[in-house]
Each structure stands twice: as structure tokens, then as C-alpha cells.
Amino acid sequence: MLSSGTQAADFVKVLRPTLDRANLTSVGINCCEATGWNVAKQHQQQIAAAGAESLVYAITSHEYTSRISGTMRTTARVWQTEYSDLNGGWSTAWYSNGGAGDGFTWANTVFNGVVNSNLSAYIFWEGVQDRATNNNNNEKLILVDGQNYEVSKRLWAFAQFRVVRPGAVRVGASGGSNFKSGAWRNTDGSVAVVVINSAASAQTLGVALPGYLGVEAWYTDNTHSMAIADVTLSADGTASASLPARGMISFLFRPGNGTVV
């Protein structure tokens, strides 16, 4: 959109009470679909300066003109609502020299947003496209070709975050030099831990979470897509699994008694 955050705030001040009077209090206002993170930060600052930040449910951004970096100082949620690789030819690779369309690249892209920049949503541009009506690039997760379809590894990069459920709160996590790790406490008391292995070799990973007796895990690499991982659980509550080179694994810890998968 071409309007500034200040102009958007003028409209939000009219729209919010109008929705409330119509008994649409459950409808949230998101603003302002900026083409890049730097523009979104300007929108947020202008909305806050105009006194309308409390009326906005989420500040929204894309990553086309500037990538996500740092965090916004806002009381509203922050969402990345559109981004994709518009240039690369259609690819189903997980890791191919770090290509822009690789699943591994997108695993790191989403991780940067939701962990390093405190996003509460990251949305890809296009879920499904038909080969006959598009540019045959990586702007979709699934390519339909007549009666057939191909699923990109980008889809599985997003799927690995499904252990993080709506309403989850991110909690502290730390790991070794080859690992990127994020953790969230879900509303049902379970804890989701997502780890990316940046090393070119397999690594043994141990996640210590005392008091959680049930754990499941899934992993994705060049030859697996959200496959069930073999996990061992020690007496002190440490869950251990092997993480393939440039792979990604997601743990779901459940409190109390449970089975180890």
C-alpha cells in the first residue's frame, strides 16, 4: 500500500470503533503489508506516534525490499505475511549449495523471523500453483502439473514448526555452535523445541528438559520429510537424537507420564 503509517492510523481510529459498534470485537486489524522490514518499522513507529498502536492486532511486513533484522519495539504482534523466491527455477531440493529455493534456506529464514525477531507468524506467498499458469519458479510450495503434483522441501521446512501451536510463548533455549535452537511452551503445557544443524556432518543432539517424561521428534533432510526420529530419554530427562547434516528436527515434550517415540 502507498499510505504511510500516519495515514493508516487515521483510518484505524475510525475502523476500530466501527467494528466494535457492529459487535465485531473479535476482528483484528493488521497493518500495513509493507514491502520490506524497514518500511514496516517506519509504519509501526508512525502508528505508535499517532496513538493508534493499541488498536492494531498485528504489524505486518514482507521481505522483498528489505529482510527481517532485529525486533520491533511494539506491543502488537508482528507477522511476516508474504515472501517467496520469485527468481529461482522450480526446485524440490532440501539443500543444494544453499540455493534461494532450498528447504534448508527457508528453515533458516523462518527461524530468523520467529526466533531472532520475535515474529508470531510467518506466511509463505503461495501454497499451490499450476505449472501452466505461472512462471515455474519457487513462489509456491506445491506445483500441480495436470494430474500430478510435486511437493517442495520448503513445505517441510514450514511443517517442522507445527509443533509450535497457536498461543505458544517462546522460552529461552541455547545450544552448541552448530545448532540453531528455539523453544516454545504451548497452552496445553507441552514444550516444542526446534533445532537446525548447520554443520556439514551429522551431529548427536541432547535436549535437557527435566520433568517432561514423554517426547516425540520429527526430522527433515535431503532424503526425509518430517520423518519420525529415534529418541532416547535418559533418567535426568535429556532427550537425545541424531540430527543429519544440514538437517532440522522438532521435539515435542509432554509433561507427566508418557511414552518415548
PEDA-V686837 format. One record per residue. N is the residue number from 1. OMEGA is omega in degrees with one decimal (none if undefined). D_LAST is the distance of its C-alpha to the last C-alpha in whole Angstrom. Layout:
N|OMEGA|D_LAST ; N|OMEGA|D_LAST
This chain:
1|-174.1|48 ; 2|-177.9|51 ; 3|176.8|52 ; 4|175.4|51 ; 5|178.3|49 ; 6|178.4|52 ; 7|177.5|53 ; 8|179.2|50 ; 9|177.8|50 ; 10|-179.1|53 ; 11|-179.7|52 ; 12|179.5|49 ; 13|175.5|51 ; 14|-175.2|53 ; 15|-175.6|50 ; 16|178.3|47 ; 17|177.2|50 ; 18|176.1|51 ; 19|-178.9|47 ; 20|179.6|47 ; 21|-179.9|51 ; 22|-178.8|49 ; 23|177.3|46 ; 24|-178.4|44 ; 25|-179.7|43 ; 26|179.5|39 ; 27|178.8|40 ; 28|177.8|39 ; 29|176.6|41 ; 30|-178.2|40 ; 31|13.0|42 ; 32|177.9|43 ; 33|-179.2|41 ; 34|-179.5|43 ; 35|180.0|43 ; 36|-175.2|41 ; 37|-178.9|40 ; 38|178.0|43 ; 39|179.2|45 ; 40|177.4|42 ; 41|176.2|43 ; 42|177.8|47 ; 43|-177.6|46 ; 44|-179.5|44 ; 45|179.9|47 ; 46|177.7|50 ; 47|179.0|48 ; 48|-179.9|47 ; 49|179.9|51 ; 50|177.2|52 ; 51|-176.4|50 ; 52|-174.7|48 ; 53|-179.2|45 ; 54|-179.8|44 ; 55|-176.8|45 ; 56|178.6|42 ; 57|-177.9|38 ; 58|169.2|37 ; 59|-173.2|39 ; 60|-177.9|38 ; 61|166.9|38 ; 62|179.1|38 ; 63|-174.0|38 ; 64|-174.9|40 ; 65|173.1|43 ; 66|-174.1|41 ; 67|179.4|38 ; 68|-179.9|36 ; 69|-179.4|37 ; 70|-178.3|37 ; 71|174.6|36 ; 72|176.1|39 ; 73|-175.6|40 ; 74|175.2|40 ; 75|178.7|39 ; 76|170.4|38 ; 77|176.1|34 ; 78|-178.2|34 ; 79|165.0|33 ; 80|-168.8|33 ; 81|176.1|34 ; 82|171.3|35 ; 83|175.3|35 ; 84|174.3|34 ; 85|-174.9|36 ; 86|-171.4|39 ; 87|-175.2|40 ; 88|175.8|38 ; 89|-174.9|38 ; 90|-176.8|35 ; 91|174.7|32 ; 92|-174.9|28 ; 93|169.7|28 ; 94|176.2|25 ; 95|176.8|27 ; 96|-178.5|31 ; 97|175.9|32 ; 98|-179.1|31 ; 99|-176.1|33 ; 100|-179.7|34 ; 101|-177.4|32 ; 102|174.2|29 ; 103|179.8|25 ; 104|176.5|25 ; 105|-178.7|28 ; 106|173.8|27 ; 107|179.1|24 ; 108|178.9|26 ; 109|179.2|29 ; 110|179.1|26 ; 111|179.4|25 ; 112|-178.6|29 ; 113|-171.8|29 ; 114|179.9|27 ; 115|-174.3|26 ; 116|-176.5|30 ; 117|172.4|32 ; 118|174.3|30 ; 119|173.9|30 ; 120|173.0|28 ; 121|173.8|28 ; 122|-171.9|29 ; 123|176.5|30 ; 124|-174.5|31 ; 125|-170.3|34 ; 126|178.9|33 ; 127|-174.2|31 ; 128|172.9|32 ; 129|175.9|36 ; 130|-178.0|38 ; 131|-174.6|39 ; 132|-172.8|43 ; 133|179.3|43 ; 134|-174.8|42 ; 135|177.7|42 ; 136|178.4|39 ; 137|-174.9|38 ; 138|-178.1|34 ; 139|177.0|35 ; 140|177.7|33 ; 141|-179.2|29 ; 142|178.6|29 ; 143|177.3|33 ; 144|-179.6|34 ; 145|-176.6|37 ; 146|178.8|38 ; 147|-177.2|36 ; 148|176.2|33 ; 149|177.7|31 ; 150|-179.1|29 ; 151|178.8|26 ; 152|176.1|27 ; 153|175.3|24 ; 154|178.2|25 ; 155|-177.0|24 ; 156|173.2|20 ; 157|176.5|21 ; 158|-178.0|22 ; 159|-179.3|19 ; 160|179.3|17 ; 161|-176.9|18 ; 162|175.7|17 ; 163|176.1|15 ; 164|-172.1|18 ; 165|179.1|20 ; 166|-179.9|24 ; 167|-179.2|25 ; 168|177.4|23 ; 169|-179.4|25 ; 170|179.0|24 ; 171|-175.8|24 ; 172|176.8|25 ; 173|177.6|22 ; 174|-177.8|24 ; 175|-179.2|22 ; 176|-174.6|24 ; 177|-178.6|27 ; 178|-173.3|25 ; 179|164.6|22 ; 180|-174.8|23 ; 181|175.4|21 ; 182|-178.9|21 ; 183|-179.1|19 ; 184|172.7|20 ; 185|178.9|20 ; 186|-176.7|20 ; 187|178.6|22 ; 188|178.6|19 ; 189|177.7|19 ; 190|178.9|15 ; 191|177.7|16 ; 192|177.6|15 ; 193|-179.1|15 ; 194|-176.0|17 ; 195|175.2|18 ; 196|176.8|20 ; 197|-178.7|21 ; 198|-177.7|25 ; 199|179.1|25 ; 200|178.2|26 ; 201|179.1|24 ; 202|-179.9|20 ; 203|172.3|19 ; 204|-173.3|17 ; 205|174.1|16 ; 206|179.1|15 ; 207|-178.0|15 ; 208|179.9|16 ; 209|-177.3|16 ; 210|177.8|17 ; 211|178.4|17 ; 212|-170.1|13 ; 213|178.2|11 ; 214|-178.5|8 ; 215|172.0|7 ; 216|179.5|5 ; 217|179.2|7 ; 218|-178.2|10 ; 219|179.3|13 ; 220|172.5|16 ; 221|-177.2|19 ; 222|-174.3|22 ; 223|-179.7|20 ; 224|179.5|17 ; 225|-178.5|17 ; 226|179.8|14 ; 227|177.7|12 ; 228|-178.4|8 ; 229|173.3|8 ; 230|-177.4|7 ; 231|172.0|6 ; 232|-177.0|8 ; 233|-178.6|10 ; 234|-176.6|13 ; 235|-178.8|16 ; 236|176.9|17 ; 237|178.4|14 ; 238|177.0|14 ; 239|-176.5|11 ; 240|178.4|11 ; 241|175.5|11 ; 242|-179.6|14 ; 243|-176.8|16 ; 244|176.4|18 ; 245|-179.4|22 ; 246|178.8|23 ; 247|-178.0|19 ; 248|-178.9|17 ; 249|179.8|14 ; 250|176.9|13 ; 251|171.4|11 ; 252|-179.6|10 ; 253|178.9|11 ; 254|-178.3|12 ; 255|177.7|15 ; 256|-179.2|15 ; 257|178.5|13 ; 258|179.7|9 ; 259|177.1|6 ; 260|179.2|4 ; 261|none|0
